[in-house]
Amino acid sequence: MESKNKKILIVEDEAIITWNIARIIERYHYEICATTRTFEEGLQAFQTHRPDVIIMDIVLAGEKNGLDLAEEILKQEYVPIICLTAYSTGSYITKIQSLNIFGYLVKPFEERELGVMLHLAMNESHRAKVLDLDRKQKEDTIHQLGKYFQSLADSLPFLLIDFRNNGTLFYANAMAKKTFGIHEEEKLSFADLFPHDRNLQLYYTKALEGTPQIYRVLPCKNANEKTCWHLSFWFPVSLPTPGGEQGVRFLSISLQEWLDHLLLPRERLWEHYRLTAREIDILRGILQGKRIHTIAKENFISLPTVKYHINQLYTKMGVKDREELYQVLQEKILTDMPPDVFFAYLFTSLVPFIKK
């Protein structure tokens, strides 16, 4: 390995020893970037010059010794450190080994010993820099992938929330944050988002145990504080944590949006129950939590006409009220649709959602 431009920092409080080390370094054609005597000077020189190798006496002028300095430097960055000590046994050697210091020489040392140690330390410095560059490149790639997948999740037109196995929030996409008023710094739990619904707790528990809960209809409040209805999915997931922690993924989409933008459920409703176009329009209004007066106004029909179509709708679907209607939609229309089909149709609707 060429010695040109390889920088060495000397930290030694005895001038004669510093001079002797500098003389040996010059013979090996390495560059001395600085010579220092204390903890403070050594740390400043390291931060300024970023040397390839440090030669450091354990005993320094001042309150802190060379091992204190080595510990502080290695917290910031790995650099091969050659410690000089007058003792080959005892607490100093134990401390050297525990700090991941490259090596040590016992005073007095021969020129050849220091030369060999410098050569090995320079090789170690080169290897460490290559590994550090590779690590930084991998971290950058992972960071860019993380940003990409977060952008992808934030563009999805449905709620997506991941919970840890203890119920705390792990991740929420943009729509979920907007819907629940979630802020990055908040440490929310499942109970904070769904405080009063025992069914949802049951879905969460079963999913955590490994049983997905799909096509679960649940009530939510819209912007006008009126009840609308969502189609929810609960899946067990392995979270990207060091221990591969298990958690639960909650997905939810407005049932009205499902009927508005995805062709398959409307076809099934039409074919299975022989609903008219007017009845499907009224059904959308019901799923949005709208009052019958609002449904009448938006569809330009009279109130008695709306009531008539609602009665026809309930009769065709074999239900008595809205609660039974939601149950039928869940059990009769949606449960026979595999999740992969559901999400295939869901992704085909991205453009209409985004345009809205």
C-alpha positions, 0 to 999 in steps of 0.5 A: 500500500502506498504511504503517500497522503496517509496521515498519522496523529501523535498524542504524546505528552513527552517531547522526546518520545514525540520526536522519536515517533515522528522520526520513525514515521518519516522513515516510513514516508507517512505524513504527520498531520498533528502532534498533541499533548492532552485529551482536548488537543487530541480530540480537536486534532482528530476532528480537524484532520481525520487521520488514518491512524492514531499513535497515542500514549495512555498517560497524558497531561491533564485529567483525562488519559489516552484511553478516555480519548480513544473511547471518545474518538471510537464513539464518533468513528472507527480509526485504528489506534496504537496505544503506547504503555509502560505496562504489559499487564493490568487494568490498562490492557484490559481496558484496551481490549474492551475498547476495540483499540487496534493494538498497543506497544510496550515502552520502550519499543523498537523502531521495527515494532512500530513500523510493522504496527503502522503497516498493519494499522494502515491496512486496517484503516483502508479496510475500515474505510471501504467497509464504511463506504459500503455501509453508507451506500447500503444505508442510503439505498435502504433510506431511498427505498423507505421513502419510495414505499412511504410515498407509495403508501401515502398515495393509496386511497384507503386507510392503512395502519400497522400496530405492534403486538402491544397495540401501539401505533407503528405506521399510518399512511397519509389518509389514516393520519388525516382521518384520525388526526394523527401527528408524527410525534404522538404515541397512540395505541389501538385503544386511542383510535378505536376506544369503544368498539369491542368487535374491532378489538376482537378483529385485532386479537384474532389477526395477531393470533394469525387469523386474518379478518376480511370484509369486516364492515365497521361504522365511522364518522365522516367530516359532518359527524354522520355515520358512514360505513367502511370495509375493513381488513385485518392481517397479521404482519411481521414488522420491519424491526430488528427482532421481526416483531409481529403486528397487525395491519389494518386496511379500510375503505369507504363502502360507498367508495367501493360501490362508486368506483369498483365495477364488480360489486355493482354488477353483483348487486345488480345481478343478485338482487336485480336492483335498479339504477335508482335503487343503487344510487339510493343505496350509496346515499345510505352507505354515506350516512345521508338522511333521506331528505338529502338523498331526495334532494341530490337525486331530484326526487320526492321524499315519498319516492325515496321512501318507496325505493328504500322499501323496495331495496330492503325487500329485494335484499331481505332486510328490515333496516340499515343494520341488516343491510350492512350485514347482508353486504358483508356476508352475501356480497363480499365474503365470496370475493378473494382478497387478491381480487378485491385489491386488484380492482382497488388498484384499478381505481387509483386514478379516479380517487386521485382526481377527486 
